[in-house]
């Protein structure tokens, strides 16, 4: 057994090929290649008859293996994310977008890659608020986002009743989201928050928050996603397809708000590509914030 020691914390843990694989995938390396590199690291340590190694030795060996595989940029990203974990820089990732664009799946993958344990959906926040606030007080809170206009009554705002009702629901759910964000900031833990109610302009961000709006390219793409989602959940595709025009109108509104507030919009064509784009953007922004090159 190889024991890995962290010189800073003094922690001693058995070497784990699985944990190292996840650390390498964090740099955007395919999981299959990451596993091969982690195996090579383990084999080299065994060939040295190493019984005790430091986290720095693992880091340097993994970096060299990535270079050997021709993955220079991935090697740079690997060092960066290792450094970020060591410095314990807290981050919150917020994923907004219309119903069915893939926010939950993206959030889960980001959390896995970053080792983030807390993933919160705005639908969960809304459900909690529903238990506390009666329908008579906030009727729009107790219906779907694309049907909120039917319950909101006469609300001043934009020309579209659909968007007026959606905005009203977003305002109400944002109260709960603000509390979630404040808690994350106060405790300093990493969090991924996803949901339709994360609309730019309704969420107050600070420099540890990274917000993105996820979209689909067309109604046909969204319809296909609803059918795919229905295979693994109890949410019937037909219900959402019936309201697909309303959902696309909400997407247009969210994109409009994103551009108005300088939030990046990402068309979610393929999961891995979308996650890679977000990871790369977070890394670049954090590097600018930290004000120095990863390797010095």
Secondary structure, 3 states (H helix, E strand, C coil): CCEEECCCCCCEEECCHHHHHHHHHCCCCCHHHHHHHHHHHHHHHHHCCCCEEEHHHHHHHHHHHHHHCCCHHHHHHHHHHHHHHHHCCCCEEEEECCCCCCHHHHHHHHHHHHCCCEEEEHHHHHHHHHHHCCCCCCHHHHCCHHHCHHHHCCCCCCCCHHHHHHHHHHHHHHHHHHHHHHHHHHHCCCEEEECCCCCCCCCCCCCCEEEEEEECCCHHHHHHHHHHHHCCCCCCHHHHHHCHHHHHHHHHHHHHHHHHCCCEEEECCCHHHHHHHHHHHHHHHHHHHHCCCCCC
